Amino acid sequence: MFDERSASSSTRALLDARKPGHTLPAALYTGEGAYKADCDIIFSRHWIAAGVACDVAEPGDVVAVDIGPASILILRDDDNELRAFHNVCSHRGSRLVPPGRSVVGKLVCPYHQWTYDLNGSLALAPHMGVDFDRDLHHLKPVALKDIGGILYVCLSQTPPSDIDELERVMEPRLAPYDLRNAKVAFEQDIIEEGNWKLTIENNRECYHCASNHPQLSLSFHAADFGYDPDGLTEAEKIEANDLLDAYARYGAHWDNEGLDYEAVEHTVGWPTNFRTQRLIIAGLGESQTPDTRAAVAIPLGDTDRPWLGDVHLWGINSWNHVMADHAVIFTAFPIAPDRTLVRTKWLVNRDAVEGEDYTLENLTSVWKQTNREDAHLVALAHKGALSPGYRPGPYSRFTERALDEFTTWYVERMTEAETPS
């Protein structure tokens, strides 16, 4: 039987044992106690990316999202307002809506037909008597933020206030793309056979890209994610210097366009962990496609201008690439110590027509392939962490700095939190 007190003590000892600059002790990736603590602290007390505003474009649109053991509803009410609630009936706790999207006039519990308006108020509770006070039994709200069309939720009653900094930085960076009025052209869920922290660590570096992501590497500059200046070949030194020169030219262009592009990093010491930067797209410089040309004929928002690059955004459980022709939005949710759901959404202009303005194969193939490759790597890392031969290994200070920052942030958040109740 799971003993929360002993598990908490064990997890705290593992957190205290973490060696700076190194991967975490194995049980923080593989243990049931660490998984439960992660769900209680990271995924219940911090702002978590949950979806996009265009998931619920019209009144009555609802999307149910599972976050660890929790389930939430994100919907657009009759007044066109975005709202979020726990996906739990106030009667006897039944789930109201299955995972995924639906369209409703009201929320009706499948168990006993308690019925809720889209503002969360209880409209009907059969057989509860004339003196029953429906006002006391509304749905439990969830804190929700729409930042540039990307939706963040926090299950805590006291959400971290520094989400305002994420909003301050990202709202103007995302505004030209008008993601709120885009549409989801395609969505893919895959299950990675590894711990959610290994999923995030894998995403935070491109040390592995050249040897594992041949398609993505056509549009990525691996040097954007760090390199050892003393370990470069002569050809690589020329390439790195050329990239620095290119950023000087692109920076001047982005300045003229009034676009923010400098890196903003709030990765350690901030509850709402994020990093953003406008990156140059390699190859022909237009998009993350097999030929690096734009995949969609109609651009997002007012981005009908060349060389806008890739607005790159990392969050606690998310990573995003927003380009002139389309955006790719990723979220990761823990399912078990050794299983993580990775959800990918490809967003295009809502007026773009499949088969005329874009094809799904060209739009999605690079990241579909990359997701498969990453899932394989995460599974290998998790299997390694299960082995008695595992010991925490050193991060490269050149190419894995972001991983050290992420695991440092994780340890800080976990040790500062109260013991899970």
C-alpha positions, -999 to +999 in steps of 0.1 A: +000+000+000+013+035-009+024+054+023+024+091+015+045+101+045+073+076+038+071+084+000+074+121+008+104+115+030+120+092+004+114+117-024+128+146-003+160+125+004+164+120-034+159+157-041+186+165-015+209+140-031+207+156-065+242+167-076+242+201-094+251+198-131+240+161-132+209+142-141+185+133-113+187+102-091+170+073-108+140+070-085+130+106-093+124+094-128+111+059-121+095+059-086+058+059-078+063+082-049+081+108-070+054+106-097+026+112-071+046+141-057+051+156-092+014+154-098+006+170-064+032+198-066+043+206-102+011+197-120-013+209-093+003+241-080+019+256-112+007+271-145+005+242-170-001+246-207-034+229-215-044+237-251-052+266-275-080+291-276-091+278-310-098+244-294-130+261-282-137+287-309-175+289-305-200+290-275-207+255-264-173+241-275-158+221-247-125+202-244-117+179-215-080+176-206-065+151-181-036+164-160-022+136-140-051+122-119-071+154-124-094+162-153-105+197-163-130+213-187-121+242-209-151+258-226-165+289-242-197+300-225-228+316-240-212+351-235-182+340-256-160+339-224-133+313-219-138+293-187-122+263-170-137+239-144-128+207-127-145+179-147-163+166-116-200+166-109-210+183-077-233+155-068-213+124-064-181+132-083-187+116-116-167+128-146-190+150-167-173+149-201-149+123-217-115+133-229-114+153-261-137+178-278-174+181-277-201+206-284-229+211-258-258+234-249-254+225-212-232+202-193-252+171-183-238+145-159-242+111-174-248+095-140-279+113-125-285+141-151-275+170-129-273+198-154-249+228-155-250+260-175-218+269-193-209+294-166-207+265-142-239+271-123-262+242-114-293+245-135-311+212-127-308+186-100-337+161-102-352+147-071-333+169-046-364+187-032-378+222-034-356+234-005-323+223-022-300+253-028-285+249-063-263+279-058-241+259-034-233+232-059-218+249-089-188+234-107-154+241-091-136+267-112-100+264-124-077+294-130-072+300-167-050+323-187-052+329-225-017+342-235-016+349-272-040+321-279-021+295-258-041+284-228-026+279-193-044+265-163-035+262-126-053+238-103-042+256-071-064+281-053-034+304-051-017+303-085+018+317-089+015+354-098+045+355-122+023+341-149+019+379-155+055+380-167+048+353-192+019+373-204+039+405-206+066+389-227+046+366-249+014+386-257+033+410-280+055+382-295+024+361-304+001+389-314+011+391-351+002+355-355-034+358-342-035+323-329-068+329-312-084+330-346-064+302-361-077+266-364-064+232-355-055+216-388-043+184-372-038+169-337-018+139-326-015+121-293+014+098-287+024+080-255+061+081-247+073+052-226+092+073-201+089+098-173+076+133-181+109+149-169+128+128-194+104+140-221+111+176-211+149+171-208+150+155-243+132+186-256+155+211-239+186+202-259+197+196-295+229+177-286+210+147-301+195+164-331+222+158-358+223+121-352+186+115-345+165+141-364+176+143-400+144+159-412+141+185-384+178+193-387+172+207-422+153+237-406+171+238-373+204+254-365+218+231-338+242+259-327+211+278-314+211+254-285+248+257-277+281+242-287+316+237-274+337+264-292+369+245-286+355+213-300+345+225-335+360+215-367+372+243-390+340+238-411+318+240-379+336+272-368+328+288-401+292+277-398+290+290-362+304+324-373+281+325-403+251+320-379+263+349-357+265+371-387+231+360-398+216+369-365+230+404-368+213+407-402+181+392-391+181+412-359+183+444-380+154+432-401+133+422-370+140+456-354+127+473-386+096+451-384+091+460-347+095+423-336+109+412-303+136+385-308+161+385-279+161+356-256+141+359-224+149+332-198+130+327-166+142+292-160+155+292-124+139+309-094+106+315-111+076+293-104+063+299-139+093+285-158+097+296-194+122+306-221+115+323-255+136+335-284+130+342-321+152+317-340+164+317-376+149+289-397+176+271-416+175+261-453+152+283-473+142+299-440+104+298-442+091+269-421+097+235-405+088+214-435+107+188-456+119+215-480+119+244-454+094+263-475+061+275-462+035+247-459+005+270-460-003+295-487-023+318-463-001+331-435-011+334-399-024+367-387-006+397-404+026+378-410+027+381-448+063+392-446+095+372-453+121+360-428+100+361-396+118+331-382+105+308-355+091+322-322+103+294-299+087+291-264+094+265-237+072+261-206+070+237-177+052+210-198+053+225-232+073+236-262+061+257-292+072+268-326+053+297-342+061+305-378+046+328-404+026+300-421+017+277-392+023+270-355+031+237-338+020+236-301+031+208-278+019+198-244+031+169-222+011+153-194+022+126-169+001+094-170+023+071-149+060+071-137+069+055-170+043+070-194+038+105-208+012+118-232+026+142-257-001+161-276+008+180-307-014+205-325-007+221-359-024+255-362-031+273-395-051+303-406-088+296-401-094+305-438-069+280-451-084+250-469-068+216-468-060+204-503-060+239-517-038+260-493-019+231-477-016+194-475-015+176-441+015+155-452+037+185-459+024+204-429+029+176-403+055+152-416+086+168-400+072+169-364+054+136-367+087+120-376+105+140-349+080+129-323+085+092-332+123+097-329+120+115-296+096+089-282+123+062-290+150+082-272+129+089-241+121+052-238+158+044-240+166+069-213+138+056-190+150+020-195+185+032-185+172+049-154+156+015-143+189-003-146+211-010-115+239+004-136+224+039-138+242+067-120+235+104-125+256+117-154+270+151-161+253+176-184+273+193-211+278+229-200+277+239-236+247+220-251+227+209-220+227+241-199+189+242-202+186+207-188+206+216-157+184+247-153+152+226-157+163+200-131+175+227-108+141+244-111+124+211-105+144+204-073+138+239-060+100+238-066+097+203-050+118+211-019+101+245-013+066+230-015+048+218+015+047+180+021+019+166-001-013+161+019 
